[in-house]
Amino acid sequence: MTGSLAVRTLTPDEHLAFVRTRASVSFLQTPAWAKAKPEWRAESLGWVRDGEVVGAALVLYRQLPRVRRYLAYLPEGPVIDWDADDLAAWLQPMVDHLKRQGAFGIRMGPPVVTRRWSAAQVKEGIADPDVRRLDQVAPLERTPVGARVVARLTELGWRPQAAEGGFAAGQPRFVFQVPLGSAHDRRTEDDVLKGMNQLWRRNIKKAAKEGVEVTTGSGADLKAFHDLYVHTAERDGFTPRPLSYFAAMHDALAAEDPDRIRLWFARHGGDLVAATIAIRVGTHAWYSYGASSTEKREVRGSNAIQWEMIRDALAAGAEVYDLRGITDTLDADDPHVGLIQFKVGTGGEAVEYAGEWDLPLNRPLYRAFDAYMRRPSRRSLRDLLGNQR
């Protein structure tokens, strides 16, 4: 390659044009996501070499109270060549730019896989009373790129952010994904079904026998999704996001690409029993949010809706169906293990990413921020950073 790398502000159109040159990027790194987060100041950054945009990032700036200093946050980004021999040549221009923008610290989430475990390995780990965490199970794969990135970031002074129980303050470090195959080696629906465990296959068949109907919706149907989502939050003990959040997210993503976001509904006898939000960018499809009724759980609406979402992802040419975050616990007594068991039934794999990393730029301000993050009230900042449930 010739020429050095420089970083400059991109227009949203320039940013989107770069995204469209990639097989996929995280939906959190699309220019539309800035409009889904109106409480943040946003900037699209571009890495330019010889006049060509070769990398991009969505940066969200959150101002500290009473001072004109910001946390610069790049969720699941930036989108650069993480396999580059000289990673500093990519990161230093970004750091210099964000300093000029008034950032007291930077938080980013390299979209780099470090380890993978098969569904069978996770299942065996849960069944083993001596195993409590994924770390105690030898992974199916350790990626060389992931190892190099983690080592180099440490050398460059970046700090990994610990994930309490596997859930980071921002985006999940551990996720569960179902590989769907590449364009030259596609899995069929039968292949995916055969990869699921017996309970999942039985529940999909039962939902069909019981007459569960799965349909898609539009922005006009967000209220129905949200009502069921609030019901789910009350039952499961988490704080729900307001309807306005989902409206902003839906409108922003749908305006960027009509196939970017889709609402799904499962009904039985006219009753809404499950509802989800799916997102797709190129070859990567995500199950982003979900809700289910307490009544009629026996008709297995949640399995039915997931199956239809997987079928839709296959038909759209997606190579990955991503069920998003899991914790790293394999303790059968841990309340989080039920979520893992549900996702493991799809026959996919547990995937660990490099996680989120911080670079302090103004150490006194960063120390104050870090102390705040460690307070019991830090959940409010977890919501602020945009963790997907």
N, C-alpha and C positions, 0 to 999 in steps of 0.2 A: 504494500500500500504506500502511496505517496501523500505528502502533506500532513500537517499536524491537525489535531482535533480542536475545535473551538465550540463554545456553547453560546447560543443566542435564543431569544424569545421567538417562539413560533406563533403564527396565527392558528386559530382552531382548524381552519381548512388545511393548512400545511401539516398540522399534527395528524389529522384524520387521514390525509393522503399517505403519510408514512405508515400509520396503523394498517392501512389496506395493502401495503406491500408485504406484510408479515402473515404467516399462517395463522397466528393468533397472538393476542396480548391479553393481559388481564383486563376485564371490563373497568377496573378501577384505574386503569391507565389510558382510558379513552378520553378525548376532550369533552365528551358529553357528561362524564362524571363530575366535572366542575360545576355544571348546572344542577346536579343532584345534591351538591353540597354548598348551597348559597351562603351558609354562615362562615365559610372559609374564603379567603382571597386565593384565587387560582392563577397559575401561569403554566403555559405549555413551553417546555424547553426542547431545543433541538441540538444534537451534536452534529456539527458540520465539518466535512473534510472535502477540500477542493470544490467547494460550492454545492456539495450533495449532502442532504440530510441522511445521516447513517445511524442515528439513535434518537430517541425521544422520551419525554417523561411528562407526566402531569404532576405538578407540585402544588400542594395545598398549604397555604400559610395561615397559621393560627396565632393571633396576637396575644401576648401576655397582658394581663390587666395593668393599666396605668403606665406602661412603657411601650415605646414603638419598636419592639423586638418580637421576633416570630419564631415559632417552631415550623420548620420546613419539612413537610411530610410527603413522601413518595410511596403511596400504598402499592405493594406488589410491583415495584419499579425501582429504578428506571429500566427502560427497554434498550439495552446496549449489548455489546458483544462481551458477555461475561466470561467467555472462554479466551479472551485476549491475553497474550503474553504479558502485556504491560497494563494491568488494570488501573494503575494510578494515572495513566495518560487519559483514561476516560473519566475518572472520578474527580481529579483535581480541578479541571475547568468548571465542573458543576459546583464544587465547593466554593471556588472563588466567586462564581456568579451569585450563589445564595448568600454569601457573606455581604456582598454589595446590596442585596435586597433586604438586609437587616435581620437575617436569621441568627438566633443565638445557638441553635443546634439543628441538626438534620437527622431525620429518621427515614430510613428506606427499608424496603423488603425485597431483596434480590429474588427474582423469579427463577431460582436455581434449585433443582432437586438435589438433595444430599443422600437420602436412603429410601428404599422401598421394602415393604413386607407383603407377602401374599396373604390372601384371605385365610388360607389354611394355617399359615404361621400365626396369624392373629388369633384365630379360633383355638389353636393349641395352647397359646400363651394364656388365654383366659381360663382354660381348663386346668392349667398347671398351678397348684396352690403356691408354688415357690416363685412364680413370676408375677410382678406387680406393674412393670412398665415395659413399653416397647423396647427401651434400651437394653433390656435383659434378653431380648430375642435377637439372634444373629440375623441381620437383614438379608433379604434376597439379593439386594444390590446396594453397593456403595458407589456413588458416581464420582469419577475423577474430577470433573468440573466443580462439583459441590465442595469437595475437599480442598481444592485449590482456592476457591473463592473465600471460604471460611478462613483459611490460613492467611491469605493476602489481606483481607479486611482487618484481621487482628494486627498484622504488621503495620498497617496504615493508621492505626489508632482508633478504629471503629469499635464500638462496644455492643456485644450481643445482648438483646433484651430477653431476660428470663420469662418463660411462659408458666404462669401458675397453673398447675394441673394440665399443662399442655395448651391452655388458651392464652394467647398473647393479648396485650392491651389493645393492639390494633387488629391485624389480620392473622388468621390461624397459621401456625407453623406446621401442624399435622392436618392432613386432609385425607379423604377416602375417595378414590377414583376408579371408574370402570373403563379400562382401555377398550376402544371400539375398533382399533385397527387403522391402518393407513389406506390411502387411495389404492395402493397396489396389493393390499392384504386385508381386505375388509372382513369383519365378523358379520355374520348374519344374525337375524333375530333368534333363530334356533341356537346358534352358538352362544349368544349371551344368556339365553334361558338355561341352557345346559350348564353354564358356569355358575348359576345361582344355586343356593342350597335348596334342599327339598322343601323347607318351610316356605321360602319365598315363592317357589313354583306352585305349591299348593294354594297359597293365599291369592296369587294372581288368578288361578283357575276358579277359586271360590268366589272372588269378586265378580268375575264374569257370570258365574252360575247364579249369583244372587241378584244380578241385573244392575250392577253399578255402572253408571254411564260417566265417561270422562270426556269433557269438552274444553275448548279454549275460550278465553274471554278477551275483553279489551279494557281500556282505561275506565270505561263506564262501569265496569264490574268490580272496581277496586274496593268499594264499600263492602261488598259481600265477602271478599277475601279478608278485609281488615276486621270485620265483625268476628269471623271465625278465628283469626289470629289473636285477637284480644281474649277470646274465650280460652284459647290454648295457653296464652301467657298466664292467665289466672289459675289455670289448672296446674301448670308446670312450674310456676313460681319465678318467672322472669319478667322484666319490665318491658312492655311492648312499645314499639315506636308509634308515633301518631300517624294518622291517615295522610296528613300533609307530606310526610317524609316519602311514603310510597308513591304519592301522586307526583312529587317532584322527580323521583327516580324514574318512574315510568315515562313521564312526558319527555324527560331529557334523553333517555336511551332510545325511545321509539322515534324521536325526531331525528336522531343521528342515523338510524337504520331501522326500517320497519320490522326486520327479523331479529333485532337485538334482544327484545324482551317479550315474554309471553306469560299470560295468566292461564292457569289450569284449574279446573274444577271437577271434583268427583261427587256425583249425586246418587242417592238411592231413594227411590220412591218420592222424588221431589225434594228430599232433604239433602242439604250440603253436608258431606261427611269428611271432605278433605279439600284443601286448596293450596296451590303453590305458585311461586314465581320462578320462572326459568329465564336464564340469560345465555346468549351465545355470541361469541366473537370469533368468526372464522371457524377453525376446527376444534374449538374448545367450548363445551356446553356446561353450564353450571345450574345446579339446583340451589337457588339462592335463599329463599324463604319458604316455610311450610306451616300449615295449620291443619288441625284435625279435630273432629267433634268427639266429645266424650261418649255420646250415644252412638249406637250402631257400629261400634268398633269391630264387631264380629263380621261385618260385611267386607272388611279389609280394603277400605277406600284408599288408604295410604299406599298400599302395595300397588293397587291398580293405577293410581295416578303416576307413581314413579315409573312403572312399566311403560306407560304411554309417553312419558317424557323421554325415556331412553329410546323408544322406537322413533320418536320424532328427531332426536339427535342423530341417530343412525341414518335416517332418510335425508337429513340435511348435510351429511358428509362429515359430521364431527368425528374426531379421532379420540376424544376423551369426554366421558360424562363424569362431572365432578360434583360429588355430594358435599363438598366443602368440609368445614372443620370437624375434627374429632379431638379428644384429649389423648394423651399418651398413656393413660391408665389401662391396665389389663386386669386389675383387681376385681374379682367377681363381686365383691361387696361394695365397690365404689358406685355411687348413683349415676355416674357418667357412662358406665360400661354398657348400659342398655342402648345408648345411642350408637356405640361402636358395633354392638351385636346386630342392630337393625341394618347398618350399612354394610357390614361384613357379609350379610346374607346375599348381597348382590353379586358376590364372587369377584369383586375387584381387588384393589390393593391399597394398603395404607402407604401414604407418601409423606415424607418429611422434606420441607423446604429449608433453606438456609436461615429462615426466620428474619425478624426485624433487627436492624442495627442502628445505633446512634453515633453521631460524631458531635461532641461538644465544640462549639465555636467560641462562646463566651462562657467560661467556666463558672463564675459566680451565678449567673442566671440559669445555666444548665443544672447546677447543684440544687438550686431552689425548685426548679421544675422536677428534678428527679426525686427530691424529698416529697413533693406533692404527690407524685405518682405512687409512692410507697404508702401513702395514707389509706386508711380503710375506705375513704370516699372516692378512691381512684376509679371506681366503676363509672363515675360520671365522665371521666376522661376516656375510658374505654369506649363509651358511647360516642364521645366527641371524635375519637379517632376513626370511628366507622366500622367497628367489628361487625361482620355479617353473621346473623343468626339464622 
